[in-house]
């Protein structure tokens, strides 16, 4: 089962996410994903641990439509992009 949290605060591109316990906090620089009500997804990057159960993230796209309580999924690794010949 994926590690999930909830959006607790949105201020511009900064999104705070709460998790059940400190044992579930994603690592710094990990990617998180939240799905908006219109079906589009926003990737968040963890920048800071806030206390024992919250992280502060930066959104990689517009946060318009994100609200408190939305489910956030920890993708378990940092944001990555393919490189080399395979992307041509």
Long-range contacts (C-beta under 8 A, 24 or more apart in sequence): 2-73, 2-74, 2-76, 3-73, 3-74, 3-76, 4-71, 4-72, 4-73, 4-74, 5-32, 5-55, 5-71, 5-72, 5-74, 6-68, 6-69, 6-70, 6-71, 6-72, 7-34, 7-66, 7-67, 7-68, 7-69, 7-70, 7-72, 8-54, 8-68, 9-68, 10-63, 10-66, 10-67, 10-68, 12-63, 13-58, 13-59, 13-63, 14-56, 14-57, 14-58, 14-59, 15-44, 15-56, 15-57, 15-58, 15-59, 15-63, 15-66, 16-50, 16-54, 16-55, 16-56, 16-57, 17-44, 17-54, 17-55, 17-57, 17-72, 18-53, 18-54, 19-53, 19-54, 19-55, 20-53, 21-52, 21-53, 22-52, 22-53, 24-53, 24-74, 25-49, 25-52, 25-53, 25-55, 26-55, 26-74, 26-76, 29-78, 29-79, 30-74, 30-75, 30-76, 30-77, 30-78, 31-75, 31-77, 31-78, 31-79, 32-57, 32-72, 32-73, 32-74, 32-75, 33-72, 33-73, 33-75, 34-66, 34-70, 34-71, 34-72, 34-73, 35-70, 35-71, 36-65, 36-66, 36-70, 37-65, 38-65, 40-65, 42-66, 43-75, 43-79, 44-72, 45-78, 45-79
